[in-house]
Amino acid sequence: MTAAHWPAPFSPTPLDATVTIPASKSLTNRYLVLAALADGESRLRAPLQSRDSDLMIGALRAMGAVISEVPGSGAVPDLVVTPIPAGFGAGSSGISVDCGLAGTVMRFVPPLAALVSGAVKFDGDASALVRPMGPIVVGLEALGVRVEDGGDGLLPFTVHGTGVVEGGHVAVDAGGSSQFISAWLLVGSRFANGLELEHIGDSVPSRDHISMTVEILRSVGVVVDDSTPNRWVVQPGPVSAFDVVLEQDLSNAGPFLAAALATGGTVRIPNWPANTTQVGDKWREILPQFGATVSLDDGVLTVTGGPEIQGVDLSDTSELAPSAAAICALATTPSRLRGISHLRGHETDRLAALVAEINALGGNAEETADGLIINPAPLHGGVFHSYHDHRMATAGAIIGLAVPGVEVENIATTAKTMPDFPAMWAAMVAQTAAAETRA
């Protein structure tokens, strides 16, 4: 796909489809970081293949990890990871890491780079150069790691690692992203004295992602005490090598589940985990508030849209907000999304972008200090811009199911976490058409 406009498939009839979702980006990239730090060879089964995971693999290979594809049980090859060897980078002329637009790479990898001997330069896409990085730089410098940057807390910058970090107390303001907490937790056990991490400032968004990180760490033998609010203590010690099957990405399932509401149809997603740390599991709580029927039976999540979409009042939808906002734009009563001010610092200012694009199609959306208000309004076709943001692109696809003539600019940006999204979306719609033909 090029940056040309993608005609979003319109479905004049209710969908009836089953969709299988690729692996979780959040889990894949966290496990890759831990595999690079582990005490032996690790295996990731059925991991995500996407631009974000490719960027993480490239970053870890640049710092000495050996990552190989091997045949797996499915269509996606497994990854076997040999960790970064001690002393890697000594005497090198410098290591370069391309972060692209991947928040997990630009936030998770610099603390790891402090454990490499030598200079590691971090850079990224143009849009990445305005994403906040201050808590990473501040934390590194507090631990005695030299960082060469422009003094603005932004990419590009260079981390001058010595191979050893003493560790100790680090205080950061993670109000802009929970990734600023997860980044330090992932590497804290490899510091000589462990890590005592303290959040200072306003509330931390997307705490579910921090809980995910803590649970993963405990599963590989890392001792983490999170019993005190806004404080995490990581004991020094090894990261045990592991062999893990990756769950599908429940956040990326959101647009497909939203399709059931947009068309008043039914979408089923198999292999939905009964227990998970993924924030995307919140869809099971969110979608009924829009008037949908949701059930989980024998690992299959089934969502059926109601006769109309009801407006909602939701708090802290995090990365689910763009899909939720698209559903709100199709609702028959007003909606409000709260607690998502941090989305202004994601791949784009998602709040401003959602308001601009919904209103450009005839909608009635406005920003608040911490979110959005979306009122009912008749929508029409037009171009829905992606801003190089995968979740903006999928939001446009959702609206396009219910509104003829919607075109999404640069649908290829969905390759960040879901390379086959356009084909998967078209196949979902085609399932219904094929069923009607057989009938």
C-alpha positions in Angstrom: 0.0 0.0 0.0 1.1 3.6 -0.6 0.0 6.8 1.1 -2.9 7.0 -1.3 -6.5 7.1 0.0 -8.0 3.7 0.8 -11.7 3.4 0.1 -13.0 2.1 3.4 -15.4 -0.9 2.8 -19.0 0.1 3.4 -21.4 -2.6 4.7 -25.1 -1.9 4.0 -26.1 -5.1 5.9 -25.1 -6.4 9.3 -21.8 -8.2 9.4 -21.6 -11.9 10.3 -17.9 -12.8 10.5 -15.2 -14.6 12.5 -11.8 -12.9 12.7 -8.4 -14.2 14.1 -6.1 -11.4 15.4 -2.3 -11.4 15.3 -0.2 -11.5 18.5 0.0 -8.7 21.0 2.5 -5.9 20.3 2.7 -5.0 24.0 3.5 -8.6 25.0 5.9 -9.3 22.1 8.1 -6.3 22.7 8.2 -6.7 26.5 9.2 -10.4 26.1 11.8 -9.4 23.5 13.5 -7.0 26.0 13.5 -9.6 28.7 14.9 -12.3 26.4 17.8 -9.9 25.6 18.5 -9.7 29.4 17.8 -13.4 30.3 20.2 -15.9 31.7 19.9 -18.2 28.6 18.2 -18.8 25.3 14.5 -17.9 25.2 11.7 -18.7 22.7 8.7 -16.5 21.7 6.0 -18.6 20.0 3.7 -17.0 17.5 4.9 -13.5 18.1 3.7 -10.4 16.3 5.2 -9.6 13.0 4.9 -5.8 12.5 6.9 -2.7 12.1 7.0 -2.1 15.9 8.2 -5.6 16.6 10.7 -5.4 13.7 12.1 -2.2 15.1 12.5 -3.8 18.6 14.3 -6.8 17.0 16.6 -4.4 15.1 17.4 -2.4 18.3 18.2 -5.5 20.3 20.3 -7.0 17.5 22.3 -3.8 17.3 23.1 -4.2 21.0 24.3 -7.8 20.6 21.3 -10.0 21.0 21.0 -12.9 18.5 17.4 -13.2 17.3 16.5 -16.0 14.8 13.3 -17.0 13.2 12.5 -20.8 13.4 9.5 -22.7 12.2 6.6 -22.6 14.6 3.3 -24.5 14.9 1.4 -21.8 12.9 1.9 -19.5 9.9 4.1 -17.1 11.9 7.7 -18.3 12.7 8.8 -18.4 16.3 11.7 -16.3 17.6 14.7 -17.7 19.4 16.7 -15.1 21.4 20.2 -15.4 22.7 20.8 -12.6 25.2 23.2 -9.7 24.9 26.7 -10.9 25.9 28.5 -9.3 28.8 30.7 -6.4 27.7 29.1 -6.1 24.3 29.9 -2.8 22.6 33.3 -2.2 24.2 35.6 -0.5 21.7 32.8 0.1 19.1 32.6 3.3 17.3 28.9 3.6 18.2 25.6 1.8 17.9 22.6 3.3 16.2 19.0 2.4 17.0 16.1 3.4 14.8 13.0 3.8 17.0 10.7 4.5 14.1 7.5 5.7 15.8 7.4 2.8 18.3 6.9 4.0 21.8 8.0 0.7 23.3 11.4 1.0 21.5 12.1 4.6 22.3 11.1 4.2 25.9 12.1 0.6 26.8 15.5 0.3 25.0 17.5 3.4 26.4 17.6 2.0 30.0 18.8 -1.3 28.6 21.4 0.5 26.6 23.0 1.7 29.8 24.0 -1.9 30.4 25.9 -2.0 27.1 29.5 -0.8 27.0 29.6 2.1 24.6 27.6 4.8 22.9 24.1 4.0 21.6 22.4 6.7 19.5 18.6 6.7 19.4 16.7 8.4 16.6 13.3 7.9 14.9 10.7 9.1 12.5 9.9 12.8 12.3 6.8 12.4 14.4 8.8 10.5 17.1 11.0 13.5 17.6 8.2 15.4 19.4 7.1 12.6 21.6 8.0 13.1 25.3 11.2 11.3 26.5 12.1 13.4 29.5 11.5 10.8 32.2 13.9 8.4 30.5 16.6 10.9 30.2 16.1 12.2 33.8 16.2 8.6 35.1 19.3 7.7 33.3 21.2 10.8 34.5 19.9 10.1 38.1 21.6 6.7 37.9 24.9 8.2 36.7 24.5 7.4 33.1 25.7 10.0 30.7 23.2 11.1 28.1 24.1 13.4 25.2 21.0 15.2 24.0 19.7 18.6 23.1 18.5 19.4 26.6 14.8 19.2 25.6 14.0 15.7 26.7 13.3 14.6 23.1 14.9 12.3 20.5 17.6 12.1 19.1 20.0 11.4 22.0 22.9 9.1 22.8 23.3 6.9 25.8 26.9 6.3 26.9 26.7 3.0 28.7 29.5 1.5 30.8 28.1 -2.0 31.0 27.1 -1.7 34.7 24.4 0.4 36.4 24.5 0.6 40.2 20.8 1.2 40.4 19.0 2.6 43.5 16.3 5.2 43.8 14.8 6.8 40.6 12.0 9.4 40.7 10.2 10.2 37.4 7.0 11.9 36.4 5.2 9.2 34.4 2.0 11.3 33.9 2.6 11.3 30.2 2.8 7.6 29.6 2.8 4.4 31.7 5.7 3.3 29.4 8.0 5.5 31.5 7.3 3.1 34.4 7.5 -0.2 32.4 10.8 0.9 30.8 12.6 1.0 34.2 10.8 -2.1 35.6 11.9 -4.2 32.7 15.7 -3.7 33.3 15.7 -2.9 37.1 16.7 -6.5 38.2 19.9 -6.3 36.1 21.1 -3.2 38.0 23.7 -4.1 40.7 21.5 -2.9 43.5 18.2 -3.3 41.9 15.7 -0.4 41.5 13.4 1.6 43.7 11.2 3.5 41.3 8.9 6.3 42.4 6.3 8.2 40.3 6.0 11.8 41.2 3.3 14.0 39.7 -0.2 13.5 38.7 -1.8 10.1 38.1 -0.3 7.6 35.8 -2.4 6.7 32.8 -2.9 3.1 31.5 -2.0 1.4 34.7 -3.1 -1.9 33.2 0.1 -1.8 31.1 2.2 -1.5 34.3 0.3 -4.4 35.8 1.1 -6.4 32.6 4.8 -5.6 33.0 4.9 -6.6 36.6 3.1 -9.9 36.0 5.5 -10.7 33.1 8.5 -9.9 35.3 7.2 -12.2 38.0 6.7 -15.0 35.5 10.4 -14.9 34.7 11.6 -14.9 38.2 12.0 -11.2 38.9 10.9 -10.0 42.4 8.8 -6.9 42.2 7.1 -5.2 45.2 4.3 -2.9 44.0 2.3 -2.9 47.3 2.9 0.9 47.9 1.0 3.2 45.5 3.3 4.9 43.0 6.3 3.0 44.1 7.9 -0.2 42.7 10.9 -2.0 44.2 12.7 -4.5 41.9 15.2 -6.8 43.5 18.5 -7.5 41.8 18.8 -10.9 40.2 18.6 -12.9 37.0 15.9 -12.9 34.4 15.1 -16.6 33.8 15.1 -17.8 30.2 11.6 -18.7 29.0 9.5 -20.3 26.4 6.2 -18.5 25.9 3.2 -18.5 23.6 2.1 -15.0 22.8 -1.6 -14.0 23.2 -3.3 -12.2 20.4 -3.6 -8.4 20.6 -6.8 -7.6 22.3 -6.5 -3.9 21.6 -6.1 -4.6 17.9 -9.3 -6.7 18.2 -11.2 -3.5 19.0 -11.8 -2.3 15.5 -13.2 -5.7 14.4 -15.4 -5.8 17.5 -16.5 -2.3 16.8 -17.5 -3.4 13.3 -20.4 -5.4 14.9 -21.8 -2.2 16.4 -21.2 -0.1 13.3 -23.3 -2.5 11.2 -25.6 -4.0 13.8 -24.1 -7.4 13.1 -22.1 -10.1 14.8 -18.3 -10.5 15.0 -16.6 -13.5 16.7 -13.0 -13.6 17.8 -11.6 -17.1 18.7 -8.8 -17.8 21.2 -9.8 -15.0 23.5 -7.9 -15.6 26.8 -9.9 -16.3 29.9 -7.4 -14.5 32.0 -5.1 -11.8 30.7 -3.2 -8.6 31.6 -4.0 -6.9 28.3 -5.9 -3.6 28.5 -7.9 -4.8 25.4 -9.9 -7.2 27.6 -11.8 -4.1 28.7 -13.8 -4.4 25.5 -15.9 -6.9 27.2 -17.0 -4.2 29.7 -17.0 -1.3 27.3 -19.1 -2.6 24.4 -22.2 -3.5 26.4 -22.4 0.1 27.5 -22.9 1.0 23.8 -25.8 -1.4 23.7 -24.0 -4.5 22.3 -24.4 -8.1 23.5 -21.1 -9.7 24.5 -20.4 -13.3 25.4 -17.3 -15.4 25.9 -17.9 -19.1 25.4 -15.2 -21.8 24.9 -12.6 -19.1 24.1 -14.7 -17.4 21.5 -15.7 -13.8 22.1 -18.9 -12.9 20.3 -20.2 -9.3 20.0 -23.6 -8.4 18.5 -24.6 -4.9 17.9 -27.9 -3.6 19.0 -30.6 -1.8 17.0 -28.8 1.5 17.7 -25.6 2.6 19.3 -26.1 4.2 22.7 -23.8 7.1 23.9 -21.4 6.3 26.8 -19.5 8.0 29.5 -16.1 6.2 29.8 -13.0 6.8 31.9 -9.4 5.9 30.9 -9.9 4.0 27.7 -6.2 4.5 26.9 -5.2 3.1 23.6 -8.8 1.9 23.0 -10.0 5.5 22.8 -9.7 6.0 19.0 -11.9 3.0 18.3 -14.3 4.0 21.1 -14.5 7.5 19.7 -15.4 6.1 16.2 -18.3 4.2 17.8 -19.3 7.3 19.7 -19.5 9.2 16.4 -22.1 6.7 15.2 -24.2 6.8 18.4 -27.7 8.3 18.7 -27.0 10.0 22.1 -24.1 12.1 23.5 -20.9 10.5 24.7 -17.9 11.5 26.8 -14.5 10.0 27.1 -12.5 11.0 30.2 -9.0 10.5 31.6 -7.2 10.3 28.3 -5.3 13.6 28.2 -2.1 11.6 27.7 -3.2 10.7 24.2 -2.0 14.1 23.2 1.5 12.7 23.4 1.1 9.5 21.4 1.9 8.9 17.7 0.0 12.1 17.1 -2.2 14.3 19.3 -5.0 11.8 19.1 -7.6 14.1 20.8 -7.1 16.9 18.3 -6.9 14.5 15.4 -10.1 12.7 16.4 -12.0 15.9 16.7 -10.7 17.2 13.4 -11.5 14.0 11.4 -14.9 13.3 13.0 -16.0 16.9 12.4 -14.7 16.9 8.8 -17.2 14.1 8.1 -20.0 16.2 9.6 -19.7 15.0 13.2 -19.9 17.0 16.4 -16.8 16.4 18.5 -14.9 18.7 20.9 -11.9 18.4 23.2 -12.1 18.7 26.9 -9.1 19.1 29.3 -8.9 15.3 29.7 -10.8 13.8 26.8 -13.6 14.2 24.3 -17.3 15.0 24.0 -19.0 13.6 21.0 -22.6 14.5 20.1 -24.8 12.8 17.6 -24.7 14.3 14.1 -25.3 12.9 10.5 -22.0 11.9 9.0 -21.1 11.9 5.3 -18.2 10.6 3.2 -14.8 12.2 2.9 -11.2 11.7 3.6 -10.2 10.5 7.2 -6.6 11.4 7.8 -4.4 9.0 9.7 -1.6 11.3 10.9 0.8 8.3 10.6 -1.1 6.8 13.5 -2.4 3.2 13.2 -5.2 3.7 15.6 -6.5 6.8 13.7 -6.5 4.7 10.5 -8.5 1.9 12.1 -11.0 4.5 13.6 -11.6 5.8 10.0 -12.2 2.2 8.9 -14.9 1.7 11.6 -16.8 4.8 10.5 -16.5 3.8 6.9 -18.4 0.6 7.5 -21.5 2.7 8.4 -20.9 5.8 6.3 -20.5 5.4 2.5 -17.7 7.2 0.8 -15.1 7.4 3.6 -11.5 7.2 2.4 -8.7 6.6 4.9 -5.4 8.4 4.1 -2.4 6.2 4.4 -4.0 3.0 5.6 -0.5 1.5 5.4 0.3 3.0 8.7 -1.6 0.1 10.3 1.5 -2.0 9.6 2.9 -0.5 12.8 1.1 -3.3 14.7 -1.1 -5.1 12.2 0.5 -5.4 8.7 -2.4 -7.2 7.1 -5.1 -5.0 8.4 -6.6 -3.9 5.0 -6.8 -7.5 3.8 -8.2 -8.6 7.2 -10.9 -5.9 7.1 -11.9 -6.7 3.5 -12.1 -10.4 4.3 -14.3 -9.6 7.3 -16.8 -7.8 5.1 -16.5 -10.4 2.4 -17.5 -13.2 4.8 -20.9 -11.6 5.1 -21.3 -11.2 1.4 -20.3 -14.8 0.8 -22.8 -16.0 3.3 -25.6 -14.0 1.8 -24.7 -15.4 -1.7 -24.9 -19.0 -0.4 -28.3 -18.2 1.2 
